[in-house]
Every structure is written in C-alpha cells, then in structure tokens.
Amino acid sequence: MSNYQDKNNNLDEENELQLIIGRNPVIEALKANKLIDTIYINPEAKGSITLICRLAKEKGINVKRVTETKLNNMSRGASHQGVIAMGACAEYVSPEDILSIANEKGENPFIIICDEIEDPHNLGAIIRTAEAAGAHGVIIPKRRSASLNATVFKTSAGAASWLPVARVSNLAATIDMLKENGVWIYGTDGEGQSYTEVKLTGPIGLIVGSEGFGMGRLIKDKCDFLLSLPMAGKVNSLNASVAAGIFMYEAVRQRNL
C-alpha cells in the first residue's frame, strides 16, 4: 500500500510543478507563449477571467469550467483567484504536420488516433508504443481526452518528447481531412475482421477507442475497415493501450515483410 501511495504522491508533485496559479501569473504565461495544456476557470469569476479566456482562445488552448472546490483542491490552499493553468510537457502540432513528416521521410503515413482516451496512463503507454513502432504521430481530441501532462509524459517514458501529438477540436473533421489525403482509416472494434486478415501496409490511421465504450458512433461510421482481436477467455476486452500495441505491431510486421 505504501508503494502505491508513494507513486500517487510523486505524480501529484509532478502535476503541482506544472501549475500556474492566479490571474496575473496565468496572463503573463499566456503573453509569454509558455507551453500551456489546459486552463481551469471558475465560470462565476469575473474581471480579468474574460481576458484569460480570450487569450486562450486565440492560442488554441483548452479552457475547462470547474467548481471552486476543484480549484481549491488543485491549488492546495494557494490563492487561485478563480483560475489555474496546467503546463504542457510538449508542444502540440497539427494533423497536417504529421502528414508532412511522413511525406518528408518518403513513407506511407502511419497515424494513431485516440478517440476519448481519458486515462493519462493509457495515453502515455499508447504514445510510448507508437513511437517505438515508428508511427508518425498521434491525434487526440481536445474534449474528453487525456492531454500531454506530467503523468502522460512519465508513462510514455519520454516518448512524448519525440513523437508529434496533434490535439484537434473536431476529430470527425480531422478524419475526413486524412481520408482526403489518401489515408485509410482503420477502427478497432469487436465486430471487425480479424486484425491479421486486413492489409495494413498503406497509408493508415488506426483509431483506438475509449477505455469503457470504444469508438463513438460517428467516428466508427467514418472507418474504412474495422479490426478485431480474437478473444478466447471470459473477459471480452483488453486494456486500450495493450490492444493498441497489438494492432500497431501487426502493422509493423506487415510493413517489414
């Protein structure tokens, strides 16, 4: 039990080091173009909170509306004045940047798309495997998703520093853009074909669904192919990052033949 608590305490300390607490510190961080992942605000707060929201929108930074209690817990007693910013461990890129990276390498795009992966440990593990497998980048949505925080960075074993990650407002529209650029979209779903029976050697975007519900209906409908894993046990699903690793390395196997 003590080891588990120590790990949690270490993660809390890492996250705390990333916090920018209070209105003026957050405003100055925004003006100085510091790497900021998310800004948490009390929607009932007035005054310069409006300016903070405007600056965040201009810079494409996610703003989450939370309760005063949430902010109090995050700040651990420090005066937050209704706002706390969470620093990012790495800078986000655009989906077009990921396509450009593949093009510059003369390779078919190999992109991992995370549909509402909310557990930062899962996202970190997926990023770690994707980097090792030679993927060109990972795409995550702005809403209902873990982001590049300290926990993700640590779980990725530093891979988040090397693998480009794009965070997008509209995942469905991003998938459409990838398809327009010749990328075939493969979803992971229990109703799909066996993952070894589908060709994964071309330009691919591999979608990993959320831990509890899999892919959303709209995202699933946009898939060109659905892939599944054989399940012989009584448990009919795998951890999202474990499943993602199996699918990724099947693509690696096929590409190396």
C-alpha positions, 0 to 999 in steps of 0.5 A: 500500500505504501508503494502505491501511495508513494507513486500517487504522491510523486505524480501529484508533485509532478502535476503541482510543478506544472501549475500556474496559479492566479490571474496575473501569473496565468496572463503573463504565461499566456503573453509569454507563449509558455507551453500551456495544456489546459486552463481551469476557470471558475465560470462565476469569476469575473474581471480579468477571467474574460481576458484569460479566456480570450487569450486562450482562445486565440492560442488554441488552448483548452479552457475547462469550467470547474467548481471552486472546490476543484480549484481549491483542491488543485491549488492546495490552499494557494490563492487561485483567484478563480483560475489555474493553468496546467503546463504542457510537457510538449508542444502540440502540432497539427494533423497536417504536420504529421502528414508532412513528416511522413511525406518528408521521410518518403513513407506511407503515413502511419497515424494513431488516433485516440478517440476519448482516451481519458486515462493519462496512463493509457495515453502515455503507454499508447504514445510510448508504443507508437513511437517505438513502432515508428508511427508518425504521430498521434491525434487526440481530441481536445474534449474528453481526452487525456492531454500531454501532462506530467503523468502522460509524459512519465508513462510514455517514458519520454516518448512524448518528447519525440513523437508529434501529438496533434490535439484537434477540436473536431476529430470527425473533421480531422478524419475526413481531412486524412481520408482526403489525403489518401489515408485509410482509416482503420477502427478497432472494434469487436465486430471487425475482421480479424486484425491479421486478415486486413492489409495494413501496409498503406497509408493508415490511421488506426483509431483506438477507442475509449477505455469503457465504450470504444469508438463513438458512433460517428467516428466508427461510421467514418472507418474504412475497415474495422479490426478485431482481436480474437478473444478466447477467455471470459473477459471480452476486452483488453486494456486500450493501450495493450490492444493498441500495441497489438494492432500497431505491431501487426502493422509493423510486421506487415510493413517489414515483410 
